[in-house]
Amino acid sequence: QANVVSLCNSADSWMIVPNIKQNHYTVHGLQSGTKYIFMVKAINQAGSRSSEPGKLKTNSQPFKLDPKSAHR
């Protein structure tokens, strides 16, 4: 069993991450204030099936933790 993750930014530039064995994946390097489309294709002995596209937009400003108010 494996999964293939595909993601596209608003410039229609697709990135494909093949052969993911886990049921999760962290995407690094996303740009703030950018729209992305994600799709997952599951592959196993019975064949393959793609998910519906998931759309999201990253926050326009990076998250900053305030050390004065953070729980310790």
N, C-alpha and C positions, 0 to 999 in steps of 0.2 A: 504494500500500500504506500502511496505517496500523494502529495498535494503539489500543485503548481500555483503560485500566487502571481497575478499580473496586476500591475498598477499603472495608471496613466495620470499625468498631471494635465493642467488646463491647456498646455501647449501640444497636446496629443502625442507626447513622447512616452511610449510604453516601456516598462521595465518588467522582465519576467524572471522570477525566482523559481527554478525547477527543483524537483526532487526533495521536497520538505517532508521529513518523516514524522514530525511532531504535529499536534493539533493546534499549534500557535506559532506565530512568527512576528518578530519585531522589525519594523522598517526604520532604518536610520537615515538621517539626512533630509527629512522632509522640510520644505521651506515654509516659513510662517506666512499666513494670509493666502495660501494656495489651495485650489480645489483639486481633489484627487478622486479617481474612480478605482475601486478595488474589485477584483474577481478572483475566485478560487476554483480550481479544477481538481476534483478528487479522482484518483486513478486507483483501481484495484482489479482483482481477477475478473470481475463481472463487466469491466469496461471503465468508462469515465463519464463524468457529469460535471458541468460548470454551474456555478452559483449565479444568481442574479447579481447585477452590478451593485456595489455599495458605494455611495457617494458621500464625501465628507470634505470639509474645509478646515484647515488648520487655523489656530488662533492667529490674529494679526500681530500680537506681541508675544514673545516667548514668556513662559511662566517663570516667575521669580519667587522664591520662598523667602518670606520675611523671618529671619532667625529670631526676632524678638517675640513673634506670635506663634511660632511653630511649637508643636508638642514635642517634648523630649522624652 
